């Protein structure tokens, strides 16, 4: 099973990119973030023509997440606390092929020390609490996929000195991610690229992609019973080379 995640930075702007990538990569499951559209404006028909179904938690202009799958989706829940009226559409989960998949768009955090930064830390803490309440990491197969807005290590940053104090890499957010992972989640991408230097996001500003100034902030974390089945992990840099790309590239992990 191939599970992928991609912050498309507007499904309206990247509609054809997503359709083309589904046709080319053929993931079993694709988690999308930053749709920036209401549910009704998601391209359900185009996705269906590719052989996929989709469950969406949209929001006009900001946020928005989805799970796209070649297999039936069940037990769909929208929102961090199971409430689909959350002010910010950042989380959706569903069961697919005996796995619970979560598509998550973590808060960016604005500036360190700001209200948005504190919201980011609280949100990550609430996600940890939710996982603990719903799942047994020793038994359940869970994949948390999405734009975490956190680079776990300096090796996950092209220019660590420029980013280490930022909301994407400072100690508090890394500690919050470690706390979240302590539920029983494993970064399934990292073992396949232990030396780092592989990135999923490059800022449009300053030609980050062309200059190698990227960060690995898009992740697939899994519980041990699922993580041990991982046999490969890639980031599709070619998608970032396309005309009018998202600033993120798709991340994909293959499981036995």
Secondary structure, DSSP 8 states (H G I E B T S, - for coil): -EEEEEE-S-TTTTHHHHHHHHHHH--SEEEEE---S-GGGS-HHHHHHTT-EEEEE--SSS--EEEEESS--EEEEESTTS-TT-SS--EEEEEETTEEEEEEE----SSTTSHHHHHHHHHHHHHHHHHHHH--TTT--EEEEEE-----SGGGBTTHHHHTTSTTTSHHHHHHHHHHHTTTEEETTGGGGTT----SEE-TGGGTTTTT-EE--EEEEEEHHHHTTEEEEEE-HHHHHSTT--SB--EEEEE-
